[in-house]
Amino acid sequence: MAADQHEHPGELPVDPLLGQPRLVDDPRISIAQAAVVLGKKPAQVHRYVALGRLPRHGPAHNGRPLLLSEVEALRDRGEPIPLKHAAHRLGRSLRATLELVADGHLPLVPGTKSMVYPADLAAIIAAKTQPPIRRPAGPPGYLNTKQSAERLGLTAVYVTQLAAAEKLPAVFQDRQWWFDPDRIEMIRRVRRARRDRVVGRPLGRRGGTGR
């Protein structure tokens, strides 16, 4: 009988996080409560708010400025990882992964320049069809570094160095060098002519023209 006296049918259960019954579906919580949900210290939660990772609600001195749903959403996105790790998981180059960021497919973690959330990465992987990798597009008809190097009989690295040092006319666009095919052909002919002159020149005797 004593046990029956303490039962109150129809009462809402006490939420262990709030310490009271949950009166709304998405209650506001304090910084300390958010720290419990995220498994972080309150100072870290304050930092998340300052960086824009968690929006603040209500007046400036509100004791419960965060929405529980938004805190849980941040928790579920996982610990941020570097873009280079994301590129490895996607099987894309870092440049191609940066294209996903630039196109809005893979948002950066607010307050960072090279970190992403695992949940956003998982969504791209789950889609199975990733956005196509953009190929660099230079001025119409121009040659890229590899094509120019092949025509000149040089390495792509050396051609890049010549372009960067302004020893080879080039245009830098879309993060790589581009070369006018007519100029490359002219340089190729000059190089070939010089090589032919050196090969065809007779070897002189040592010590001058003595008999």
C-alpha positions in Angstrom: 0.0 0.0 0.0 2.8 2.4 0.9 4.3 2.0 -2.6 0.9 2.8 -4.2 0.8 6.0 -2.3 3.9 7.4 -4.1 2.7 6.5 -7.6 1.2 9.3 -9.6 -0.3 8.0 -12.9 0.1 10.5 -15.7 3.2 12.3 -14.5 6.0 12.7 -17.0 9.3 10.9 -16.2 12.3 12.9 -15.1 14.8 13.5 -17.8 18.3 12.5 -16.4 20.0 15.3 -18.3 17.6 18.1 -17.4 16.8 16.9 -13.8 13.1 17.5 -14.5 10.4 16.3 -16.8 10.9 17.2 -20.4 8.0 19.6 -21.2 9.0 20.2 -24.8 10.4 18.0 -27.5 13.5 20.1 -28.0 14.4 21.8 -24.8 17.1 24.4 -24.3 20.0 23.3 -22.2 22.9 24.9 -20.4 26.6 24.9 -21.4 27.3 22.4 -18.6 24.5 20.1 -19.9 25.8 20.4 -23.4 29.3 19.4 -22.1 27.8 16.2 -20.7 26.1 15.4 -24.1 29.3 16.1 -26.0 31.7 14.5 -23.5 33.7 17.7 -23.4 34.5 20.3 -20.8 32.3 23.4 -20.5 35.2 25.6 -21.8 35.3 23.6 -25.0 31.5 24.1 -25.5 32.0 27.8 -25.0 34.7 27.6 -27.8 32.2 25.8 -30.1 29.7 28.6 -29.6 32.4 31.2 -30.3 33.4 29.4 -33.5 29.8 29.1 -34.7 29.7 25.3 -34.4 26.8 25.7 -32.0 24.2 28.5 -32.4 23.3 30.4 -29.3 19.6 31.1 -28.6 17.8 33.7 -26.4 19.2 36.8 -24.7 22.9 37.3 -23.9 22.7 36.1 -20.3 20.3 33.2 -20.9 21.3 30.3 -18.7 20.1 27.8 -21.2 21.3 29.1 -24.6 21.6 25.9 -26.6 19.0 23.6 -28.2 19.4 19.9 -27.2 18.8 18.8 -30.8 21.6 21.0 -32.2 24.0 19.7 -29.5 23.1 16.1 -30.3 23.5 16.8 -34.0 27.0 18.2 -33.4 27.9 15.1 -31.3 26.6 12.8 -34.0 28.8 14.5 -36.7 31.9 13.0 -35.0 35.3 14.4 -34.1 36.7 16.5 -37.0 39.4 15.0 -39.2 41.9 16.6 -41.6 41.1 17.0 -45.3 44.0 14.7 -46.2 42.5 11.9 -44.2 39.1 12.6 -45.9 40.8 12.5 -49.3 42.2 9.0 -48.4 38.8 7.7 -47.4 37.2 9.0 -50.5 39.9 7.7 -52.8 40.4 11.1 -54.3 43.4 13.4 -54.4 43.6 16.3 -52.0 43.0 18.7 -54.9 39.8 16.8 -55.9 38.7 16.7 -52.3 39.1 20.5 -52.2 36.8 20.7 -55.2 34.1 19.1 -53.0 34.6 21.8 -50.4 34.5 24.6 -53.0 31.3 23.2 -54.5 29.6 22.9 -51.1 29.4 19.1 -51.1 31.8 18.8 -48.1 31.5 21.7 -45.6 34.5 22.6 -43.5 34.2 22.6 -39.8 33.5 26.3 -38.7 36.6 28.0 -37.5 39.0 25.7 -39.5 40.5 25.7 -42.9 41.3 22.0 -43.4 39.0 20.0 -41.1 35.7 18.2 -41.9 33.1 16.2 -40.0 33.2 12.3 -40.4 29.4 12.3 -40.8 29.5 14.7 -43.8 32.2 12.5 -45.3 30.1 9.3 -44.7 27.2 10.9 -46.5 29.3 11.4 -49.6 30.6 7.8 -49.4 27.1 6.4 -48.9 25.9 8.2 -52.0 28.2 5.9 -54.0 28.2 8.4 -56.9 30.7 11.1 -56.0 30.7 14.4 -57.9 33.0 14.1 -60.9 36.6 15.4 -60.6 37.1 18.7 -62.5 39.9 18.6 -64.9 41.9 21.9 -65.0 40.9 24.0 -68.0 43.4 26.6 -69.2 43.1 29.1 -72.1 41.5 27.5 -75.2 44.0 25.5 -77.2 46.9 25.8 -74.7 49.0 22.9 -73.6 49.4 21.8 -70.0 52.7 21.1 -68.3 52.9 17.4 -69.2 52.0 18.0 -72.8 54.6 20.8 -73.1 57.3 18.7 -71.4 56.7 15.9 -73.9 57.0 18.1 -76.9 60.2 19.7 -75.6 61.8 16.5 -74.4 62.0 17.7 -70.8 60.6 16.6 -67.5 57.3 18.2 -66.3 59.1 19.3 -63.1 61.8 21.2 -65.1 59.1 22.8 -67.3 57.3 24.0 -64.2 60.5 25.4 -62.8 61.2 27.3 -66.1 57.6 28.7 -66.1 57.8 29.8 -62.4 61.2 31.5 -63.1 59.7 33.3 -66.1 62.2 31.5 -68.4 59.4 29.9 -70.4 56.3 31.9 -71.4 53.3 30.5 -69.6 50.0 31.4 -68.0 49.1 30.3 -64.5 45.4 29.4 -64.4 43.3 26.9 -62.4 46.3 26.1 -60.2 48.6 25.0 -63.0 50.7 26.4 -65.8 49.5 26.6 -69.4 51.6 27.1 -72.6 50.9 28.5 -76.0 51.5 25.6 -78.5 53.0 27.9 -81.1 55.6 29.2 -78.7 56.3 25.6 -77.5 56.8 24.5 -81.1 59.1 27.4 -81.9 61.2 26.6 -78.8 61.3 22.9 -79.8 62.6 23.8 -83.2 65.3 26.1 -81.8 66.4 23.4 -79.4 66.5 20.8 -82.2 68.5 23.2 -84.4 71.0 23.8 -81.7 71.3 20.1 -81.0 71.9 19.3 -84.7 74.6 22.0 -85.0 76.4 20.5 -82.0 76.1 17.0 -83.3 77.3 18.0 -86.8 80.3 20.1 -85.7 83.6 18.3 -86.4 85.8 17.6 -83.4 89.0 19.7 -83.3 92.4 18.2 -82.4 93.8 18.9 -79.0 96.5 21.5 -78.9 95.1 23.6 -81.9 95.7 22.7 -85.6 99.1 21.3 -85.4 100.2 18.6 -87.7 
